[in-house]
Amino acid sequence: MKINELIGNFKIWTSNEENKLLEKLKLPVKLRHLSEHDQVGIQALIRKSLVTKVGQEDPTVVANEKYKN
């Protein structure tokens, strides 16, 4: 039996606040344009692989395609 058959529906847990941040990221946004509080939340979402950061000097962040609502 495969693990995918046992798991069925796999979803990464997110808080209400993280869900609101994901809603803001339907389009790419420069990280510096977000508040410091939101930037901390975005870093958590990046670690959960729900958000992708593009660039090093002036990064842009966007929600991963499969997690967009």
C-alpha positions in Angstrom: 0.0 0.0 0.0 1.3 3.5 -0.9 1.5 6.3 1.6 -0.6 8.5 -0.7 -3.4 6.0 -0.4 -3.2 6.1 3.4 -3.0 9.9 3.7 -5.8 10.7 1.3 -6.0 14.5 1.7 -2.8 16.2 2.8 -3.0 19.8 3.8 -0.4 22.1 5.5 -1.9 23.8 8.6 -2.1 27.6 8.5 -3.4 30.0 11.0 -6.1 32.6 10.2 -3.4 35.3 10.0 -1.4 33.2 7.6 -4.5 32.7 5.4 -5.0 36.4 5.2 -1.4 36.9 4.1 -1.8 34.2 1.4 -4.8 36.2 0.2 -2.6 39.3 -0.2 -0.1 37.3 -2.2 -2.4 36.4 -5.1 -0.2 38.6 -7.2 3.6 39.1 -6.7 4.5 41.7 -4.1 7.9 43.2 -3.1 8.8 42.1 0.4 9.8 45.6 1.4 6.3 46.9 0.6 4.8 44.8 3.4 4.8 45.8 7.1 7.4 44.3 9.4 4.7 42.2 11.1 3.6 40.8 7.7 7.2 40.1 6.7 7.7 37.9 9.7 4.5 36.0 8.8 5.8 35.7 5.2 9.0 34.2 6.4 7.0 31.5 8.2 5.0 30.8 5.0 8.3 30.5 3.1 9.5 27.9 5.6 6.3 26.0 5.1 6.8 26.2 1.3 3.5 28.0 0.8 5.2 31.1 -0.5 8.1 31.5 -2.9 10.7 34.3 -2.6 12.3 35.4 -5.8 15.5 37.4 -5.7 18.1 38.3 -3.1 18.6 42.1 -3.2 15.0 43.2 -3.4 13.0 40.0 -3.2 9.5 39.5 -4.5 7.1 37.0 -2.8 4.2 35.2 -4.3 2.0 32.3 -3.1 2.8 28.9 -4.6 0.4 28.0 -7.4 -1.1 24.9 -5.8 -1.9 26.7 -2.5 -3.8 29.6 -4.1 -7.5 29.6 -3.4 
